[in-house]
């Protein structure tokens, strides 16, 4: 007993639809979304601080989430604002590349209060523990003697 032509055509059409559905990327993964990034950080020059940021991106072939980000941090020894790019992977891991402006007040570590610095940072995180390295130069004269030295700061934290 032979299958009818319409039944065979139906099976071929169903297989082609399934194959086409698998080949075309799903739109749900391409949608951009905002993510809130809380964190606390310890290290010079702010000593200890609380940070909150936002990243706006989507899923990509490189990471589960990637996109531009901005964050602000207030600490015992000063504050900072940063903007950059985030690549976040599984297990709350990620890589951040940031441009940062930093102001010191109160009792900062390794620098005088009332100084303004600008520079860049690289942060790597795994299981919400992060390690960051920043390179900064003073961009103001400040209250004390002017030392235009480049500063290197290492900090650790929880969160992004």
C-alpha positions, 0 to 999 in steps of 0.5 A: 500500500502506497502513501498518497501524494498529499501525505508525502508532500505534507511530511516533506513540508513538515521536515523542511519547516522544522529544519528551517526553524532550527537554522534561523536564530530565535528572536528572543535571544536577540532582544536587548535588555538592561541588567542591574549590577550591584557590588561592593569593593575593597582596595585603594584609593577608596578603601571600601565602597558600594557600587551599582551599575547598569549594563545594556546588552544581549546574548552573543556567541562570545558570552551569555550577556555582553554590552556597554555598562555604566557604574557609580561607586561611593566609598570611605575614601572617595567615589568613582564613575565608570563606563565601559564594556561587559562580557558575562559568562556562566557561573557569575563570571565576567570580564569588564573593560572600563574608563574611570574618573575618580574623586577622593575625599574623607580618608583615601588610601595611598593618595591625598584627599580632594584629588581627581584621577582618570584612567582605565580598569580591567576587572575579572570575576568568577562566582561573583568574586572579582579582581580589578587592576586600575591605572590612573593619572591625576588630572588636577593640582589638588591641595598638596604638592603636585606629583603627576605620577601614574598610580596603579591600584589593585582591588577585590570585590563581590558582585560585578 
